[in-house]
Structure formats: structure tokens, C-alpha cells
């Protein structure tokens, strides 16, 4: 029976790398991706109309030190990361660390195009793929021709070459007995690296790592582990399972023990349904629930329409509708409500989300507002059809009602 060989493939600084295909003259320079709307290309074309975009001087690009706004970094090139700049960091904070970095906004259409392209390239070689987002996948090498050679390294090299030829982009790959270890291994040799691990490597290569390297241990768990003097994965592995259960709960404590020992039997799932769809926006300035009611109302309505549009376009309906707020002090509040029927209707989402909004404190200014629809089902699924039929009369009645206004739905806005 062949050894189980699972790969985790992570594209290298994906958003930034896509931009560098457009502007190769920026390779080797600190570049951050993030900020506002895409105006850079238009500005460059106007100012340097006589030059191909690949020959525009690097000195012409906007710098992070001149950025003013509330955006966050999507990703950064490796030269920028050397200064401590990283994903999800505020742009203004990053400007203090690396003021000389070049700033480029995200081109989501181009990113999605390259995402589809690199995944299709993998599928031609190794078809058992689990999509984990725009820039990463799990791949089951176990029964793929060449998947056992050199522990999977030979197949990983083949995939790297194919992706580079098709896209011009590089990726890093970790190959291991399971998804848990493979994900950690893919970070060992970035960029454009391959790391191959076996069960016997767990103690030497996994145990010395910080606890946060385990996918599933977040900031709160890290703090609690630190208070218990557990700082590395090996520190966790040294504890009895029962002790971890006593301190972290039956399910999480047992999982933590297994993870520290490198145990993970999750399969590579080739198709998975989304659990939710959401839209959110960070404001250019903090908004007040009363004084900025009209502006908040327009944003809120637009978010509900966007989520409804996403659901309808992808053929889903949902039952749990919720909201997310981030205050000016960066605290986050969420509320949700599950309704009796499935919906992808913007008006219904708007009404229920509005009721959720009444259940959160609005005494501080708001930095971010988001709307989410969960407990999804395919529109043509038996469950959705049954509930839709049962609710048809009341749905038809509501459809005849005039659209709700923001002020009518939300007393505080």
C-alpha cells in the first residue's frame, strides 16, 4: 500500500506577484499591495504614454510614505517583508516600517484569472485537489504517477515548472503524510521551495516551531498556552492528553494533542460547499451612527444588495443573516439571526440584518461594516425547495410591499 502523500501548495506573495507580471521593473523592490481603488494604471498611462508599462521608471510609482487612508495590506513582496511588513497590517503602520515601499492596489479580476489558471494547471497533473482560497490548495499525491518518487518531491517539481510556464508565477510546496504537516512544511522553504516531511520528522522539524504554526491555534489560545509555559509545538506534545482536555476542553484539547503529534486523517476534499457569503467595507473615515446615518444607510443597503447578488449569481440561498462591526478602537461586534425560510432576496437580507444591528452598541464610531448570509443551501436543493414552498404565500405578500428604507429598519441609524 503506498504511503499517504499530501501536498500543500501556496503561491508566493500571490497578489504582489501578479502585479509584478504587469510591472516587471519592480522585481526585487519592496512592494505592498493594498489601499483604495485602482487608479495607478490610468495615471501611469497618462504620464508615460510613450513608454510600454514594463518600462515606466520605478521612481514614478507611489510610495508607502505618501499613503493617506485606512487601507490594510493584502500582501507584500519578500523585500518588503524583511522590514516587518505583512498581510492584514494597516497601511499607515506599515509606512513607518518601510516608507520606501511602492504601493499598488489590488486588481481582483486579474488575481482571479491567475488563480483559475494555476489551479487548472495543477488539475492536469494531479486531479485530486482541495481549493483553500485564491492562492492555496491541497493536493493528494498518493496515487498520482510519480507521487511517491522522492517522497513526492519529483511531482512537486513538475507542478512548480508547469505553473511557472503557464503563469510566470512561483509557488512553494510542502509534502507530508497529511494536510496539517503539509501546510506547515510549505512555509519552510519560501519562496519557490519544496519541503518533504515524513512521520519520523515530526519531533525534529515540527516540535521546535512556535505553537501558532499549527493551523487552528489562534491568538487567544496562544496567550493561554504561554501562561501555561507552553511556547512550542513540542511543549504541547509533552503534555498528557487529559491535561490538555482539562485546560482547553474535550474537543479542542484532544485535537491539540493530536496536532502536536502530527496526527491528521482529514481527506483532501475535491468539492466543498461554501458555508457563508459576506461583504464588508472599511470606511475612509470613522462614521457615527447618528450623525452619519444617511451615509451608513447607503453603505448598508449596498452591502445587502451585493451579498444578495453573490447568492443569486452562484445559485445559493441562506437562512442565517448577520452583521459585523469594527469600532474605532478595533473591537469587533457580530450578531446574527436565523429565519424560518431560505432567501437570496436583498430586501429580506436588509430587514433581518437591520434587526441584528439594533442588538449591538452604537455608542462609538464605526470603522467597518459587514453583512453575512450563512446556513447556505443550493437553490434547487430539496431542503430549500420545501421551505420555499411552505413560505410561498407570505413571500408573495411581502414582495408586494414597498421597499424598506434604512431609517425605517434601523432606529439608531
Order of alpha helices (4+ residues) and beta strands (2+ residues): beta-alpha-beta-alpha-beta-alpha-alpha-beta-alpha-beta-beta-alpha-beta-alpha-beta-alpha-alpha-alpha-alpha-beta-alpha-beta-beta-alpha-beta-alpha-alpha
